[in-house]
Amino acid sequence: MLFEFKQAVEDGFLELSDPDLIAEVKSYTRDDLMDRDEDPRLVTRHFDLLMAAAIAWQMRNHAEVKKEGDGYQQGAYERSGLDA
């Protein structure tokens, strides 16, 4: 999944514009893919943005575009009842 994401970025199929995602991508290394003998509970480098973007890229072929007139209507805005 990560190699396909990398290839899509390098081939120009995917353009990254979020600074936080770009920083996370730059800090991810091949060593992060390797299994280690360390206690996994001690590892804090999860790369959440990178993983979410890679999953979204994998799912791109399964997404469907909504067509006009498909019957969906957004409900009216309702206040939460909390006064600020």
N, C-alpha and C positions, 0 to 999 in steps of 0.2 A: 504494500500500500504506500509506504513512504518513498520507495524508489519510483513508483508511478507518479506520485505527486511531484517529486524532484524533476522527473523527465518532462512533465507537463509545464512546469515553470521554465525549465531550460529551453524547451521547444517553442515557448511563447503562447501556448494554449491557455495559460493561466497567468494573470498578472496580479501580483501581490501589492496592495496599497496601504494596508494597515501597518503602522510603524511597530506596534507591539508584536504582531505576527512575524514581521520581517526580522526583528531582533531575536525572537525565539528560534526562527529557522536558522539564523546565522550561528546561534550558540549550540545547535544540535550537531553532534558528531557521530561518526560511525561507531565509536566506542559506546555510545548510548544504546546501540542495538545489541551489544554483547551481553550474554548472561554472566552474572558475577556471583561469587560466593557470599557477598555481603547480605546482611539482613534486609529484605525488601521494605520492611517498615521504616528503615532509617533513610531511605532514598526519598528526596523531596523534589527532584527534577522530573516532573510529569509531562511537561510540554503540552499543556492542555490546548492552547491555541493551535499549535501545529497538528496535533492529533485530530482536533475538530475539523480543521481545514482539509486534512487528508481524507477523513471519512466523508466529508461533503463532496470532495472530488470523486471518490469512489461511487457515490450514490447519484451522480449527475445524470446517468442514463436511466435512472428509475423515476425521476421527477416528471410530473406532468404539468403542462401549462393550463391554467384555468381559462376557459373560453367565456366570452361575454354571454350573458343570458343563461348561465348554468344553474340559476335558481338561488345562488347564495346572496344573502343580504346581511350586512353588518347591523347588529343591534344598536339601538340608541344609546348614547352615553349616559351612564348613571353615576351619580356622585357616590362616594364610598360611605358617606354619612359622618366622616371625620372632618371637623372644622379646623382649619389651620390657624 
